[in-house]
Amino acid sequence: MQDAKVLARINLDALLSNLEIMARDDAETSSAASSWNGSITFAVGFSGPRTTLEFSDGLVKVFPGKASTPGMVLFFPNEQMLNNMFSGQGVGFPIPIKGLTKIKGLLTFMKLAKRMEEILKGDNPPQALKAKLMLNTISKAMAIVANYDPGAKPLVEHAKGVAELSVKDGYAVNIEFSGVSAVARGEHADDPDFKMEFGSDDIFLDLTEDKVDIFAAVCLLDLALMGDLHLAEATVNPLLDRIGLYLQ
């Protein structure tokens, strides 16, 4: 069962963080982002999460909290309304409480959101970029679920170590478990305790879309599992199953 508060954090801190990667790696995204400089803050309720997008010369920076300079603020009364906006279902209109004159920024964000949907769900997307966005989303969603989903608490309260997910000779992410919390990073780990390495971008994407059986991939050496298998069995794999409830 989905937790609306957890899903809201995934939408804000995992999905929106993809815009940073897209602005660096995708010419269409960079071109759209370059049309406006400024910030947009997504705010949920009076004490819920806040995430800010900062646009500057075609680059996008995504970080928790408010912008240091005045910008547009999109307020959502509760997590469900934010989630509805991301899913396109139900009532999900934000209340713009600041920056009404910065409507160009909102139009810029809408272009970037449409481009992300084309990459993640469209036909014939750039495979390397799609794989990078998916790895980024999965790693950040895993950390969010580990930190905020009550049902995941038993999976992480004693887990210690670093798990890396990567494409061979390509992009990598890692999640560090401290026994109390989890932190996701978009980079290779210096010395991961457990490593899950996919043979190529295509293999990784096929596995995420259930087009390939995971056991067959291991047997064919398209997927390598190395290191602390207890960390994988007790924490990483159950968390991957759990985030599947949210990333549909």
N, C-alpha and C positions, 0 to 999 in steps of 0.2 A: 504494500500500500504506500502511495506517495504521501510525503509530508509537504504541505504547501510552503512552509517556511524554508525547508531544505531546497525545494525546487526553485524558489525565488533566488536563493544564493547561487545555485548552479546557473540560472539564467544570467544573473548579473556578473558573477565573478569568473565563470568558466566560459560561457558562450560569448559574452562581450569581449573577453580578453583575446578572442580570435581576431578581432579587428586590428590589433597591434601587428600580428603576423601578416595579415592580408595587406596592410598598408606598406609593409616592407617588401613583400614578395609578389604582389599582384599589381600590375600596372593599372588595371581598371579601377581598383580600389584606391590606389594612390592618387590617381587623377581626380576621382570624385572627392576624396578627402581634402585635396588641395584647394577646393573652391571656397573653403571657409576656415578661419582660425577662431578658436574659442573653446568653450567647455559646455558639456551637458551633464548634469548630475541626476541620476535616478534615485529617488528617495521613497522608501516604503514606510508608511505610517509615521508616527512621531518618534519611535524608538527602534525601527527596523533598519535593515542594511541600507547603506548609501554607496553607490559606485559612480565614479566620474570618468567621462571620456574627454580627453583634451586633444584637440585638433591643432596641428601646427605644421604648416608648409608640407602638407601631404602625408605626414606621419600621425599616428594615433597612439596616445598613451592611456592605459586603463588602470585605475587604481581605486582602492576603497576610500570612502570618505568624500568630503567636499573639495571643490576647487579652491585654490588660494586666491583667485581673483573672481569677481562676479561673473556669472554665466547663466545659462538656462537651467532651471530646475524643474524636473518632471516629477510630480508627486502622485503616488498611488496610495489610496487609503488603506489597502491591505495587500498581503502577498498574493492572494488569488487574482486580484485585478491585474497585477504585474504579470503573473503567469498566463493569464488570458491574452494579454497583449502579445506575448511571445508565441503562444500557440495559435493565435488567430481565432480562438473560440471563446464565446461568452463575452461579457462586458469587460473591456480592458483599456478604457481611455484614461490617460493620465491627466492630471490637472496641472497646467503650466503655471507655477506660482511665481516664477522669476524669469526675466529675459524674454518677455513677449515680443520684443522688437528683434529678437535673434532667430526668427522663424527659419532663416536660411540654414541655420545649424541643424534644425530638426529635419529639414528636407535632405540635408547631406547625410545625416544618420540613416534616414529611410533608404537612401540609395545604397549605403553600405550594407544594411540589413538584407536588402534584396540580393545583393551580390553574394553575401554569405550563404543565403538559401540556395542560390544557383550552384555554388561550389559544393555544398554539403548534400543537396538533394536533387540537383539538376542532372540532365543527361550530358555525358561526355565532359565532366569537369577536369581541370588539371589534376592528375592523380597525385603527384607529389605534394601539392598544396593541400589537397583534400586530406591526405594522410597526416600531414603536419597538423592541420586543424583538429582532426579527430583525436590524435594523440594528446594534443594540448587540452582538449575538452575532457577526455577521459581522465587524465592525471589530475586536473583541477577538480573535477567532479568527485573523484575518489577521495581527495583530501577533504572536500566539503562534507561528503557523506560521513566520513570517518569522524569529523569534528562536530557535526550538528545533528545527525540522524540518531535518535535514541536507540533504534534497533541495531545500529552498527557498533554501539559502545563495547559489547563483549569481544568484538573482533579486533579492537585496537588498544584496549586498556593494558595489555601486557606485550604488545608487539613493539619490537625495537629493531631498527635496521633501515636500510635504504633499498628500495625496489626500483629497478630501471626498466622502462619499456622503450624499445627502440627498433628502428628499421636498419637492417644491415647497411653499413656505410652511409647512413642517412640521419634523419632527425631522431632525437631522443628526449625523453622526459624522465624525471625521477620523483619518487614520493618518499619522504623521510618520516618514519614512524618513531616517536620518542617514548612510547609507552603511555603517553597522555594525549598527544595530538598528532596531526599529520600535516606536512608542508609539501606542496608540489612545486617543482622547478622545471623550466623548459630547457634542459641541458643534460649532457652526459654526466653521470656521477663519477667521481674519482675512483671509488672502489665499492661498487654496489654489492650488497649482501645477496641480492637475488636479481637475476637479469632475464627478461623475456625479450628475445630478439627475433624479429620477423624477417624473412628472407628478402622481401621487397615491398614497395608501397602497395602493389596490387594484391599480394598475399595478405597483408595486414587488412586492407579494405574488404577483401573477400571474407575474412574471418569475422570482421565486425558486422557484416551483413548476412552472416550465417550461410554463405555460399560454399564454404569449405568446412569439413569436419576437423575439429581441433586435433583429434588423435591422429587423423590421417596426415595433417600438416606436420606433426611431430615425427611421425614415421618417415615422411619424405624429406625430413631435414629442412622444411620450410619454416619451422618454428623451433627455436632452441630455448630450452629452459635450463638455466645454469645457476648454481649457488645454493642458497639456503631454501630448500624445498619446503621446509616447515613454515617459513614466512609466507611462501606462496600458498600453501594449502590452508593455513589457519587464518590468513588475513587478506592477501592480495586477491585470490580467486573469489572468496565470498564477497569482497567489496565490489569486484567487477560484476558479479551477479546482481548485487544490490543496486548499483548505479544503472543497471539495465532497466530498472523500474522507472527511472527518471529520464533516461536518454532514449526516448521512443520516437 
